[in-house]
Amino acid sequence: MTESERHTVACHDGAQIILRRYAREGRPRLLLSHGNGFAIAGYRAFWSLLLADFELVLFDLRSHGANPRHALQGHTVDAMARDHVSVAREAERAFGPRATAGVFHSISSIAAVLAARDHGLRWDALALIDPPLAPPEGNPRREASVKLDALLAQFARARPERFADLETLAHEYRARMGRGWAPGAEFDMAAGVARAAPEGGYELACPGEYEARIYEGNARSDSYRALAALKQPTFVIGADPEFGRPMPPAVIGPEAAAEYGLPHDVVRGATHMLQIEKPQEAAAILRERLRGAGFP
């Protein structure tokens, strides 16, 4: 199935977010977005498995992927939370009302939780994919979580931002973090996160300083306790806490879900990028949980 149409959302501060719709008449709608520094095009191995059963509306986070770059000072987790409100409203206005679930990975899932708490946004169901929740002070997991965000911010600022071609970036993904990704996912991701540079070659759509600011903002967020404000059916799909050297979200996610009474499923043998490491397994869990939330 090919993309049906695009619609540009004007956010509260002038940032623009492009919605890409894959129409499927009579089927419920999924809104999907991605993690910090990535792009939703890079998750094609996952979302392409859902095209037969759902209408998909894909969007990149502000200043990511296909979206125009906005001002650095407006690049915050709180702004992303407000963007979710604009996206949900505009998707319904532009494409018509229907049952809608949010399916959000990593930082986009944190923005979704804050959008629900701070702005009253409600989807008919909400899937949080390995959310990097920031435990509150006093939680024994907080130190590891904050250290990870600081390390990722340091990495983002040191990351090369220009590449001779997309193949170079794709090979970097495969060599560094993408060994377990589905075949071709590194090329999908490279094409999604980079754009042609005016002086030739390619550059990251989301520069390292933008990416770093979000990691640092996530460490200061109150996302863990914000789970208490969720009113719609919500479930968590997480990385395997017993696989390799698990990152904090894989360990914190099950504990937070248990504390706030949310269903939690693990994709065995997968890390934080579980949707493109184990796309079949992740899609199967998502379908089962959506059926449990009343989606046909």
Order of alpha helices (4+ residues) and beta strands (2+ residues): beta-beta-beta-alpha-beta-alpha-beta-alpha-beta-alpha-beta-alpha-alpha-beta-beta-alpha-alpha-beta-alpha-beta-alpha-alpha
